[in-house]
Amino acid sequence: MKQKTLLLIGLAAIFMASLASAEVRFDSVSIDPSFVEPSSDLTVYVKFHEGVSNRDVFVVPVVNGSKQPLGDDQSIFYEAVLSPSDELSKKYLVIKDATKPVGHLFIGESWTTPFDIKVKDDAPASNYDLDFSVYYTAPDSMKGQLARTTKVTIPVKGIVRFAVDAKNTFDIGTLSEVKVTFTNKGGATARHASVIMNASTPIKLLQAGEDYAGDIPAGSSFEARFKVSIDATASPGAYTIPVAIAYLDDAGTPHVIGQAIGVWISGQPDVSVNLEDKTMPRTDGKCTVGLSVINHGFIDAKFVSMTLDNTTEYAVDSVNSAYIGNLASDDFQNQDYIITLLTNKTDGSPYTFKGTISYKDESTNDVHQDKFAVAGNVCNPQNLNGTTVNPMQSVITIAAALIGIIVVYLVLWLILKIVSSITGFIDKKVFKRM
């Protein structure tokens, strides 16, 4: 009876030992930080331990005089591997040191393996799956065997990512409006967004420098507008204006993104031709016509030249093309032409002078050629059609003038004699009484 009892106890011990072998069991997975977004650096911690299984030895071994834990096999070593589960994770997650040696674990011993991960800047908002696997190496027949694997999910939140678009061209001395568009190309909503602008000479802000946008969801845009004036003394060219957008992300964290936008300030010469008041009749049948070239624009007109055309009303006898040079803003230059009038406008209607003014734009180097036509009454009617004054008429006119002078002299002399006679007579009467 006693022998049977001992036999049953031995069989039970062998059976229990067979159930007390070891295997890998996962405990927990943690991510630090818990809020993950594109460009984040994070660490994944996976904790596992060597649990009881039926894989290992069935007796308690003694090594170097020490009893080993039940089911322990010191020939088994572990390594942990973290790998992407799909193409999305492979594309946007960078795992540093994806394979980590663990070594031997006793039954009941736990191990935490950290993995550093970088989320790429352009990663879209999504759940990224990784495979955490534990491999064991034993005798050669069991080398590199998969012990167990589990899924690790990294939730990547969307972030706000703005693209800025601004194309602004202004004219010198004008009132204008700066327009700048912010497009949210990220995967999250920018909440309570405001666009802020600062301006400096020669651009003056005419309103508050903040335009409230409210919430800007992913994929949406907001165009901010600011009224400005451009100084009349500004030089043509490129200028920058600092702008910024302030907003809150999904976690309530404030952000301010600043950027300088470019603006182009341009100006054009405004060149016109006027007929001067002066007209100088000439005795050779020709006359001088004065034309005035004026730059009304805010910038210089370069290499100005003027050409007066021949028409049916007149012929240009002098050189009809004249080089003026450079005309500064609000400057003018006079140019005289000698002409012969071909028509006799006895009704007093004006003559129209036509030509071309050519100049170069200082800001763009564009060459302008503008036609002009100015009208006015010019020259003495006696000098029409190239006729000259009759010499005999001139002699008669001079003689008449001389005769007139002599007559005036005689009249004055006679008056003087009469006055002298009267005063002499009065004097005699007065002195006689005395």
Backbone hydrogen bonds in HBPLUS format (Angstrom, degrees):
<---DONOR---> <-ACCEPTOR-->    atom                        ^
c    i                          cat <-CA-CA->   ^        H-A-AA   ^      H-
h    n   atom  resd res      DA  || num        DHA   H-A  angle D-A-AA Bond
n    s   type  num  typ     dist DA aas  dist angle  dist       angle   num
A0005-THR N   A0001-MET O   3.15 MM   4  6.41 153.9  2.22 144.0 150.7     1
A0006-LEU N   A0002-LYS O   3.17 MM   4  6.43 161.4  2.21 149.3 152.9     2
A0007-LEU N   A0003-GLN O   3.03 MM   4  6.25 153.4  2.11 146.6 154.0     3
A0008-LEU N   A0004-LYS O   3.00 MM   4  6.27 160.0  2.04 150.5 155.0     4
A0009-ILE N   A0005-THR O   3.01 MM   4  6.30 156.3  2.07 148.4 155.2     5
A0010-GLY N   A0006-LEU O   3.01 MM   4  6.22 154.4  2.07 145.5 152.0     6
A0011-LEU N   A0007-LEU O   2.95 MM   4  6.24 161.3  1.99 151.5 156.5     7
A0012-ALA N   A0008-LEU O   2.93 MM   4  6.12 159.2  1.97 147.3 153.3     8
A0013-ALA N   A0009-ILE O   2.97 MM   4  6.18 151.3  2.05 143.5 151.3     9
A0014-ILE N   A0010-GLY O   2.96 MM   4  6.24 160.2  2.00 150.5 155.5    10
A0015-PHE N   A0011-LEU O   2.90 MM   4  6.15 158.5  1.95 148.9 155.2    11
A0016-MET N   A0012-ALA O   2.87 MM   4  6.07 160.9  1.91 150.2 154.9    12
A0017-ALA N   A0013-ALA O   2.83 MM   4  6.00 151.7  1.91 145.6 154.0    13
A0018-SER N   A0014-ILE O   3.01 MM   4  6.23 147.1  2.12 142.6 151.1    14
A0019-LEU N   A0015-PHE O   3.22 MM   4  6.56 137.2  2.42 137.6 148.5    15
A0019-LEU N   A0016-MET O   3.12 MM   3  5.08 127.2  2.41  92.3 106.2    16
A0020-ALA N   A0017-ALA O   3.07 MM   3  4.96 144.7  2.20  95.9 106.6    17
A0021-SER N   A0053-SER O   1.77 MM  32  3.76  90.4  1.45 144.3 172.8    18
A0023-GLU N   A0051-GLY O   2.60 MM  28  4.95 138.3  1.77 119.0 128.7    19
A0051-GLY N   A0023-GLU O   2.44 MM  28  4.95 155.2  1.49 168.1 163.2    20
A0025-ARG N   A0049-HIS O   2.89 MM  24  5.45 156.4  1.94 158.9 165.2    21
A0049-HIS N   A0025-ARG O   2.81 MM  24  5.45 155.9  1.87 154.0 161.9    22
A0027-ASP N   A0047-LYS O   2.70 MM  20  5.30 166.9  1.72 149.0 147.9    23
A0028-SER N   A0047-LYS O   3.29 MM  19  5.24 153.2  2.37 127.5 133.8    24
A0047-LYS N   A0028-SER O   2.90 MM  19  5.24 170.6  1.91 153.6 156.6    25
A0030-SER N   A0045-TYR O   2.90 MM  15  5.18 156.5  1.96 147.6 154.8    26
A0045-TYR N   A0030-SER O   2.85 MM  15  5.18 170.7  1.86 154.8 157.9    27
A0032-ASP N   A0043-THR O   2.99 MM  11  5.33 160.3  2.03 151.3 157.7    28
A0043-THR N   A0032-ASP O   2.87 MM  11  5.33 153.7  1.94 143.1 151.5    29
A0157-LYS N   A0036-VAL O   2.68 MM 121  5.93 164.4  1.70 161.4 157.0    30
A0040-SER N   A0037-GLU O   2.95 MM   3  5.52 142.8  2.09 146.9 148.0    31
A0039-SER N   A0119-VAL O   3.01 MM  80  5.04 132.3  2.24 112.0 125.0    32
A0119-VAL N   A0040-SER O   2.91 MM  79  5.34 175.6  1.91 167.4 168.3    33
A0042-LEU N   A0117-ILE O   2.96 MM  75  5.37 170.2  1.97 159.1 162.4    34
A0117-ILE N   A0042-LEU O   2.83 MM  75  5.37 168.9  1.84 160.3 160.7    35
A0044-VAL N   A0115-PHE O   2.84 MM  71  5.15 160.0  1.88 149.5 152.4    36
A0115-PHE N   A0044-VAL O   2.85 MM  71  5.15 141.3  2.00 140.4 152.7    37
A0046-VAL N   A0113-THR O   3.10 MM  67  5.35 160.5  2.14 139.0 144.1    38
A0113-THR N   A0046-VAL O   2.88 MM  67  5.35 163.9  1.91 147.4 148.4    39
A0048-PHE N   A0111-TRP O   2.88 MM  63  5.47 159.9  1.92 154.0 158.5    40
A0111-TRP N   A0048-PHE O   2.64 MM  63  5.47 150.5  1.72 167.0 176.2    41
A0050-GLU N   A0109-GLU O   2.91 MM  59  5.64 154.7  1.98 154.2 159.6    42
A0108-GLY N   A0050-GLU O   2.49 MM  58  5.21 171.0  1.50 156.6 159.9    43
A0068-GLN N   A0061-PRO O   2.94 MM   7  5.66 159.6  1.98 162.4 162.0    44
A0063-VAL N   A0066-SER O   2.75 MM   3  5.20 154.4  1.82 158.0 152.0    45
A0066-SER N   A0063-VAL O   2.87 MM   3  5.20 163.3  1.89 113.5 119.0    46
A0072-ASP N   A0069-PRO O   3.23 MM   3  5.67 164.0  2.25 137.1 135.1    47
A0076-ILE N   A0073-ASP O   3.19 MM   3  5.96 167.6  2.21 124.5 126.2    48
A0077-PHE N   A0137-THR O   2.94 MM  60  5.27 151.6  2.02 143.3 152.5    49
A0137-THR N   A0077-PHE O   2.78 MM  60  5.27 152.1  1.85 149.6 159.3    50
A0078-TYR N   A0103-GLY O   2.80 MM  25  5.04 164.7  1.83 122.2 126.3    51
A0102-VAL N   A0078-TYR O   2.90 MM  24  5.18 155.2  1.96 137.2 136.6    52
A0103-GLY N   A0078-TYR O   2.97 MM  25  5.04 159.5  2.02 143.0 139.1    53
A0079-GLU N   A0135-TYR O   2.92 MM  56  5.39 145.5  2.04 148.2 153.5    54
A0135-TYR N   A0079-GLU O   2.91 MM  56  5.39 167.5  1.92 164.1 165.9    55
A0080-ALA N   A0100-LYS O   2.75 MM  20  5.13 162.1  1.78 161.9 159.9    56
A0100-LYS N   A0080-ALA O   2.74 MM  20  5.13 171.0  1.75 160.3 163.6    57
A0081-VAL N   A0133-SER O   2.83 MM  52  5.20 160.8  1.87 156.8 161.5    58
A0133-SER N   A0081-VAL O   2.81 MM  52  5.20 170.4  1.82 158.9 162.1    59
A0082-LEU N   A0098-ALA O   2.94 MM  16  5.24 157.5  1.99 147.9 155.3    60
A0083-SER N   A0131-ASP O   3.00 MM  48  5.27 157.8  2.05 141.8 148.8    61
A0131-ASP N   A0083-SER O   2.73 MM  48  5.27 168.4  1.74 164.9 168.1    62
A0085-SER N   A0129-ASP O   3.05 MM  44  5.47 159.9  2.09 141.0 134.7    63
A0090-LYS N   A0086-ASP O   3.08 MM   4  6.29 156.2  2.14 145.8 153.3    64
A0091-LYS N   A0087-GLU O   2.90 MM   4  6.00 143.7  2.04 145.0 153.0    65
A0092-TYR N   A0088-LEU O   3.18 MM   4  6.37 156.8  2.23 150.7 155.5    66
A0093-LEU N   A0089-SER O   2.97 MM   4  5.42 144.2  2.10 145.7 148.8    67
A0120-LYS N   A0092-TYR O   2.99 MM  28  5.29 174.2  2.00 158.3 159.1    68
A0094-VAL N   A0118-LYS O   2.88 MM  24  5.03 160.1  1.91 149.4 155.2    69
A0118-LYS N   A0094-VAL O   2.86 MM  24  5.03 159.5  1.91 143.7 150.6    70
A0096-LYS N   A0116-ASP O   2.92 MM  20  5.50 173.4  1.93 165.7 166.8    71
A0109-GLU N   A0106-PHE O   2.94 MM   3  5.31 164.1  1.96 131.7 134.6    72
A0123-ALA N   A0120-LYS O   3.22 MM   3  5.44 161.9  2.25 115.3 115.3    73
A0126-SER N   A0156-VAL O   3.13 MM  30  5.44 135.2  2.34 133.4 146.4    74
A0156-VAL N   A0126-SER O   2.86 MM  30  5.44 166.5  1.88 168.1 166.7    75
A0128-TYR N   A0154-ILE O   2.91 MM  26  5.02 179.3  1.91 138.8 138.5    76
A0154-ILE N   A0128-TYR O   2.73 MM  26  5.02 167.6  1.75 148.8 152.9    77
A0130-LEU N   A0152-VAL O   2.70 MM  22  4.97 151.2  1.78 149.7 159.4    78
A0152-VAL N   A0130-LEU O   2.79 MM  22  4.97 159.8  1.83 149.2 150.9    79
A0132-PHE N   A0150-THR O   2.86 MM  18  5.33 173.0  1.86 171.5 170.5    80
A0150-THR N   A0132-PHE O   2.83 MM  18  5.33 146.9  1.94 144.6 155.7    81
A0134-VAL N   A0148-ARG O   2.85 MM  14  5.47 162.9  1.88 169.3 174.9    82
A0147-ALA N   A0134-VAL O   2.72 MM  13  5.50 153.9  1.79 151.5 159.9    83
A0148-ARG N   A0134-VAL O   3.34 MM  14  5.47 154.2  2.41 138.2 143.9    84
A0136-TYR N   A0145-GLN O   2.86 MM   9  5.53 159.1  1.90 157.3 163.7    85
A0145-GLN N   A0136-TYR O   3.17 MM   9  5.53 140.1  2.34 170.3 158.9    86
A0142-MET N   A0139-PRO O   2.72 MM   3  5.53 162.5  1.75 132.1 137.9    87
A0143-LYS N   A0140-ASP O   3.43 MM   3  5.13 174.8  2.43 103.6 104.7    88
A0187-GLY N   A0159-ILE O   2.78 MM  28  5.25 129.2  2.04 144.1 153.2    89
A0185-LYS N   A0161-ARG O   2.67 MM  24  5.31 145.9  1.78 171.3 168.7    90
A0163-ALA N   A0183-THR O   2.85 MM  20  5.15 152.4  1.93 142.8 152.0    91
A0183-THR N   A0163-ALA O   2.92 MM  20  5.15 166.1  1.93 151.8 156.5    92
A0165-ASP N   A0181-THR O   2.93 MM  16  5.14 155.0  1.99 148.4 155.3    93
A0181-THR N   A0165-ASP O   2.86 MM  16  5.14 176.6  1.86 157.0 157.8    94
A0264-TRP N   A0168-ASN O   3.00 MM  96  6.39 163.6  2.03 152.1 157.3    95
A0170-PHE N   A0264-TRP O   2.79 MM  94  6.24 159.9  1.83 160.3 167.3    96
A0266-SER N   A0170-PHE O   2.70 MM  96  6.08 169.4  1.71 167.3 169.5    97
A0172-ILE N   A0266-SER O   2.89 MM  94  6.11 139.2  2.06 155.0 163.9    98
A0173-GLY N   A0230-ILE O   3.11 MM  57  5.08 121.8  2.46 108.0 122.5    99
A0230-ILE N   A0174-THR O   2.87 MM  56  5.42 162.4  1.90 163.2 169.2   100
A0176-SER N   A0228-VAL O   2.83 MM  52  5.36 165.6  1.85 150.3 155.1   101
A0228-VAL N   A0176-SER O   2.93 MM  52  5.36 171.4  1.94 137.6 140.3   102
A0178-VAL N   A0226-PHE O   2.76 MM  48  5.12 155.4  1.82 160.4 156.3   103
A0226-PHE N   A0178-VAL O   2.96 MM  48  5.12 150.4  2.05 142.4 150.9   104
A0180-VAL N   A0224-ALA O   3.07 MM  44  5.40 158.9  2.12 150.4 156.0   105
A0224-ALA N   A0180-VAL O   2.84 MM  44  5.40 159.8  1.88 165.2 158.3   106
A0182-PHE N   A0222-PHE O   2.87 MM  40  5.35 165.3  1.90 154.8 155.3   107
A0222-PHE N   A0182-PHE O   2.85 MM  40  5.35 145.4  1.97 143.1 154.6   108
A0184-ASN N   A0220-SER O   2.86 MM  36  5.62 165.8  1.88 177.6 172.8   109
A0219-GLY N   A0184-ASN O   2.66 MM  35  5.27 156.1  1.71 156.3 161.9   110
A0190-ALA N   A0216-ILE O   3.02 MM  26  5.05 167.1  2.04 138.1 134.7   111
A0216-ILE N   A0190-ALA O   2.75 MM  26  5.05 160.4  1.79 149.0 155.9   112
A0191-ARG N   A0248-LEU O   2.97 MM  57  4.99 170.1  1.98 156.0 153.1   113
A0248-LEU N   A0191-ARG O   2.89 MM  57  4.99 156.1  1.95 141.3 148.8   114
A0193-ALA N   A0214-GLY O   2.69 MM  21  5.06 160.6  1.73 135.5 133.9   115
A0213-ALA N   A0193-ALA O   2.78 MM  20  5.22 157.3  1.83 142.0 147.0   116
A0214-GLY N   A0193-ALA O   3.17 MM  21  5.06 137.6  2.36 148.8 141.7   117
A0194-SER N   A0246-ALA O   2.92 MM  52  5.36 144.4  2.05 146.9 157.5   118
A0246-ALA N   A0194-SER O   2.90 MM  52  5.36 160.0  1.94 155.6 160.1   119
A0195-VAL N   A0211-ASP O   2.91 MM  16  5.15 173.9  1.91 143.9 144.1   120
A0211-ASP N   A0195-VAL O   2.80 MM  16  5.15 159.1  1.85 150.4 157.8   121
A0196-ILE N   A0244-ALA O   2.73 MM  48  5.13 168.7  1.74 155.8 159.5   122
A0244-ALA N   A0196-ILE O   2.85 MM  48  5.13 144.5  1.98 147.2 153.7   123
A0197-MET N   A0209-GLY O   2.87 MM  12  5.09 160.0  1.91 140.7 145.8   124
A0198-ASN N   A0242-PRO O   3.16 MM  44  5.78 164.1  2.18 168.2 170.5   125
A0203-ILE N   A0200-SER O   2.80 MM   3  5.39 149.0  1.90 133.9 130.3   126
A0231-ASP N   A0202-PRO O   2.95 MM  29  5.09 168.0  1.96 152.9 156.5   127
A0204-LYS N   A0229-SER O   2.98 MM  25  5.23 170.8  1.99 155.3 158.4   128
A0229-SER N   A0204-LYS O   2.90 MM  25  5.23 147.8  2.00 141.9 152.5   129
A0206-LEU N   A0227-LYS O   2.86 MM  21  5.44 170.7  1.87 151.2 148.3   130
A0220-SER N   A0217-PRO O   3.07 MM   3  5.50 160.1  2.11 135.9 135.9   131
A0234-ALA N   A0231-ASP O   3.15 MM   3  5.36 165.0  2.18 111.1 113.6   132
A0237-GLY N   A0265-ILE O   2.86 MM  28  5.42 157.4  1.91 148.9 154.5   133
A0265-ILE N   A0237-GLY O   2.91 MM  28  5.42 175.6  1.91 161.2 159.7   134
A0239-TYR N   A0263-VAL O   2.85 MM  24  5.30 165.4  1.87 158.5 162.0   135
A0263-VAL N   A0239-TYR O   2.77 MM  24  5.30 162.8  1.80 155.3 156.9   136
A0241-ILE N   A0261-ILE O   2.87 MM  20  5.39 156.2  1.92 153.8 161.9   137
A0261-ILE N   A0241-ILE O   2.94 MM  20  5.39 166.2  1.96 151.9 148.7   138
A0243-VAL N   A0259-GLN O   2.80 MM  16  5.48 170.6  1.81 158.0 161.3   139
A0259-GLN N   A0243-VAL O   2.77 MM  16  5.48 164.4  1.80 167.1 165.3   140
A0245-ILE N   A0257-ILE O   2.90 MM  12  5.40 152.0  1.98 143.5 150.7   141
A0257-ILE N   A0245-ILE O   2.97 MM  12  5.40 167.5  1.98 149.1 150.8   142
A0247-TYR N   A0255-HIS O   2.97 MM   8  5.45 156.1  2.03 148.6 155.3   143
A0255-HIS N   A0247-TYR O   2.80 MM   8  5.45 151.6  1.88 166.3 170.7   144
A0249-ASP N   A0253-THR O   3.07 MM   4  5.50 156.8  2.13 140.4 145.5   145
A0252-GLY N   A0249-ASP O   2.90 MM   3  5.22 161.6  1.94 113.4 118.7   146
A0296-HIS N   A0270-ASP O   2.65 MM  26  4.89 163.4  1.68 151.8 145.7   147
A0272-SER N   A0294-ILE O   2.92 MM  22  5.43 155.9  1.98 152.6 160.6   148
A0294-ILE N   A0272-SER O   2.92 MM  22  5.43 167.3  1.94 156.0 160.3   149
A0274-ASN N   A0292-SER O   2.84 MM  18  5.11 161.4  1.88 148.1 154.3   150
A0292-SER N   A0274-ASN O   2.77 MM  18  5.11 169.3  1.78 153.9 157.5   151
A0276-GLU N   A0290-GLY O   2.82 MM  14  5.24 168.0  1.83 149.8 150.8   152
A0288-THR N   A0280-MET O   3.36 MM   8  5.39 165.1  2.39 137.1 140.9   153
A0282-ARG N   A0286-LYS O   3.14 MM   4  5.47 122.0  2.49 159.2 163.1   154
A0287-CYS N   A0339-ILE O   2.95 MM  52  5.60 162.1  1.99 156.4 162.0   155
A0339-ILE N   A0287-CYS O   2.86 MM  52  5.60 170.5  1.87 168.6 169.0   156
A0289-VAL N   A0337-TYR O   2.78 MM  48  5.28 166.7  1.80 161.4 164.1   157
A0337-TYR N   A0289-VAL O   2.87 MM  48  5.28 155.2  1.93 146.2 154.4   158
A0291-LEU N   A0335-GLN O   2.81 MM  44  5.29 177.7  1.82 157.3 156.7   159
A0335-GLN N   A0291-LEU O   2.76 MM  44  5.29 150.8  1.84 158.8 168.4   160
A0293-VAL N   A0333-GLN O   2.79 MM  40  5.25 172.3  1.80 157.9 156.6   161
A0333-GLN N   A0293-VAL O   2.85 MM  40  5.25 144.3  1.98 143.4 155.0   162
A0295-ASN N   A0331-ASP O   2.93 MM  36  5.61 167.3  1.95 171.8 174.1   163
A0330-ASP N   A0295-ASN O   2.78 MM  35  5.30 134.0  1.99 149.1 161.3   164
A0301-ALA N   A0327-LEU O   2.83 MM  26  5.12 166.2  1.85 152.4 155.5   165
A0327-LEU N   A0301-ALA O   2.85 MM  26  5.12 164.4  1.87 152.9 158.0   166
A0302-LYS N   A0360-LYS O   2.99 MM  58  4.89 170.6  2.00 151.9 148.9   167
A0360-LYS N   A0302-LYS O   2.75 MM  58  4.89 158.8  1.79 145.2 150.6   168
A0304-VAL N   A0325-GLY O   2.68 MM  21  5.01 162.0  1.71 141.0 140.5   169
A0324-ILE N   A0304-VAL O   2.73 MM  20  5.16 146.6  1.84 138.5 148.1   170
A0325-GLY N   A0304-VAL O   3.09 MM  21  5.01 154.3  2.16 140.1 139.1   171
A0305-SER N   A0358-SER O   2.87 MM  53  5.27 152.7  1.95 150.6 156.5   172
A0358-SER N   A0305-SER O   2.87 MM  53  5.27 172.1  1.87 157.9 160.3   173
A0306-MET N   A0322-ALA O   2.84 MM  16  5.33 161.9  1.87 156.6 162.8   174
A0322-ALA N   A0306-MET O   2.77 MM  16  5.33 161.9  1.80 159.3 165.7   175
A0307-THR N   A0356-THR O   2.89 MM  49  5.23 157.3  1.94 153.9 160.8   176
A0356-THR N   A0307-THR O   2.91 MM  49  5.23 148.0  2.01 142.4 152.9   177
A0308-LEU N   A0320-ASN O   2.88 MM  12  5.21 158.5  1.92 145.8 151.1   178
A0309-ASP N   A0354-LYS O   2.82 MM  45  5.70 157.7  1.87 144.0 151.1   179
A0311-THR N   A0314-TYR O   3.21 MM   3  5.55 154.9  2.28 150.3 157.6   180
A0342-LEU N   A0313-GLU O   2.77 MM  29  5.08 166.5  1.78 127.7 130.9   181
A0315-ALA N   A0340-THR O   2.90 MM  25  5.26 148.8  2.00 141.9 152.2   182
A0340-THR N   A0315-ALA O   2.88 MM  25  5.26 151.2  1.96 148.4 157.8   183
A0317-ASP N   A0338-ILE O   2.79 MM  21  5.51 151.5  1.87 146.4 154.9   184
A0318-SER N   A0338-ILE O   3.28 MM  20  5.20 149.5  2.38 141.3 139.1   185
A0331-ASP N   A0328-ALA O   3.09 MM   3  5.29 135.2  2.30 141.3 132.1   186
A0385-ASN N   A0341-LEU O   3.00 MM  44  5.53 129.6  2.26 135.7 150.4   187
A0348-GLY N   A0345-LYS O   3.22 MM   3  5.78 163.7  2.25 114.3 117.1   188
A0351-TYR N   A0376-GLY O   3.00 MM  25  5.45 164.7  2.02 132.7 130.5   189
A0376-GLY N   A0351-TYR O   2.90 MM  25  5.45 147.7  2.00 145.5 155.7   190
A0353-PHE N   A0374-VAL O   2.67 MM  21  5.29 170.1  1.68 165.1 162.4   191
A0374-VAL N   A0353-PHE O   2.94 MM  21  5.29 157.7  1.99 147.3 150.7   192
A0355-GLY N   A0372-PHE O   3.12 MM  17  5.50 153.6  2.19 146.8 146.9   193
A0372-PHE N   A0355-GLY O   2.96 MM  17  5.50 159.9  2.01 142.8 143.0   194
A0357-ILE N   A0370-ASP O   2.79 MM  13  5.30 169.3  1.80 160.6 162.8   195
A0370-ASP N   A0357-ILE O   2.86 MM  13  5.30 159.1  1.90 164.4 161.2   196
A0359-TYR N   A0368-HIS O   3.01 MM   9  5.43 155.4  2.07 149.1 155.7   197
A0368-HIS N   A0359-TYR O   2.75 MM   9  5.43 169.9  1.76 172.4 175.6   198
A0361-ASP N   A0366-ASP O   2.73 MM   5  5.21 167.2  1.75 157.5 161.1   199
A0365-ASN N   A0361-ASP O   2.73 MM   4  4.88 139.1  1.89 139.2 147.6   200
A0383-ASN N   A0380-ASN O   2.84 MM   3  5.65 169.0  1.85 131.7 135.6   201
A0387-THR N   A0384-LEU O   3.08 MM   3  6.13 173.4  2.09 138.0 138.1   202
A0393-GLN N   A0390-ASN O   3.09 MM   3  5.26 119.6  2.47  99.6 114.2   203
A0394-SER N   A0390-ASN O   3.18 MM   4  6.57 143.6  2.32 143.4 153.8   204
A0394-SER N   A0391-PRO O   3.04 MM   3  4.97 119.5  2.42  90.8 106.3   205
A0395-VAL N   A0391-PRO O   3.01 MM   4  6.44 148.8  2.11 147.5 155.2   206
A0396-ILE N   A0392-MET O   2.94 MM   4  6.22 170.7  1.95 157.3 159.1   207
A0397-THR N   A0393-GLN O   2.98 MM   4  6.05 155.2  2.04 140.3 147.7   208
A0398-ILE N   A0394-SER O   2.94 MM   4  6.20 149.9  2.03 143.6 151.7   209
A0399-ALA N   A0395-VAL O   2.80 MM   4  6.07 166.0  1.82 158.6 162.5   210
A0400-ALA N   A0396-ILE O   2.87 MM   4  6.01 164.8  1.89 152.0 156.2   211
A0401-ALA N   A0397-THR O   3.08 MM   4  6.21 146.5  2.20 134.8 144.0   212
A0402-LEU N   A0398-ILE O   2.93 MM   4  6.30 154.1  2.00 150.2 156.9   213
A0403-ILE N   A0399-ALA O   2.88 MM   4  6.17 166.7  1.90 159.3 162.2   214
A0404-GLY N   A0400-ALA O   2.98 MM   4  6.08 156.6  2.03 142.3 149.1   215
A0405-ILE N   A0401-ALA O   3.00 MM   4  6.29 151.0  2.09 144.5 152.1   216
A0406-ILE N   A0402-LEU O   2.92 MM   4  6.28 156.8  1.97 154.0 159.9   217
A0407-VAL N   A0403-ILE O   2.89 MM   4  6.13 167.1  1.91 157.5 160.5   218
A0408-VAL N   A0404-GLY O   3.03 MM   4  6.19 160.7  2.06 146.8 152.0   219
A0409-TYR N   A0405-ILE O   2.97 MM   4  6.23 150.7  2.05 143.2 151.7   220
A0410-LEU N   A0406-ILE O   2.89 MM   4  6.21 160.2  1.93 157.0 161.5   221
A0411-VAL N   A0407-VAL O   2.95 MM   4  6.15 163.5  1.98 153.1 157.6   222
A0412-LEU N   A0408-VAL O   3.00 MM   4  6.18 161.4  2.03 146.9 152.1   223
A0413-TRP N   A0409-TYR O   2.87 MM   4  6.12 153.3  1.94 146.7 154.8   224
A0414-LEU N   A0410-LEU O   2.84 MM   4  6.06 158.7  1.89 152.9 157.9   225
A0415-ILE N   A0411-VAL O   2.99 MM   4  6.21 161.4  2.02 150.3 155.2   226
A0416-LEU N   A0412-LEU O   2.98 MM   4  6.19 155.0  2.04 145.1 152.0   227
A0417-LYS N   A0413-TRP O   3.01 MM   4  6.31 152.0  2.09 146.2 153.3   228
A0418-ILE N   A0414-LEU O   3.01 MM   4  6.29 162.0  2.04 153.3 157.8   229
A0419-VAL N   A0415-ILE O   2.98 MM   4  6.21 164.0  2.01 152.2 156.4   230
A0420-SER N   A0416-LEU O   2.96 MM   4  6.13 153.3  2.03 144.2 151.9   231
A0421-SER N   A0417-LYS O   2.90 MM   4  6.16 156.4  1.96 151.7 157.4   232
A0422-ILE N   A0418-ILE O   3.06 MM   4  6.28 161.7  2.10 151.5 156.0   233
A0423-THR N   A0419-VAL O   3.06 MM   4  6.25 165.1  2.09 149.3 153.3   234
A0424-GLY N   A0420-SER O   2.99 MM   4  6.13 148.4  2.09 143.6 152.3   235
A0425-PHE N   A0421-SER O   3.00 MM   4  6.19 158.8  2.05 149.7 154.7   236
A0426-ILE N   A0422-ILE O   3.10 MM   4  6.32 161.6  2.13 151.1 155.7   237
A0427-ASP N   A0423-THR O   3.07 MM   4  6.20 152.0  2.15 139.2 146.7   238
A0428-LYS N   A0424-GLY O   3.09 MM   4  6.36 158.6  2.14 150.2 154.6   239
A0429-LYS N   A0425-PHE O   3.28 MM   4  6.55 162.6  2.31 151.1 154.4   240
A0430-VAL N   A0426-ILE O   3.15 MM   4  6.33 157.8  2.20 148.2 154.2   241
A0431-PHE N   A0427-ASP O   3.00 MM   4  6.23 170.1  2.01 159.1 160.6   242
A0432-LYS N   A0428-LYS O   2.99 MM   4  6.03 148.6  2.09 147.5 155.9   243
A0433-ARG N   A0429-LYS O   3.43 MM   4  6.55 156.3  2.49 144.5 147.7   244
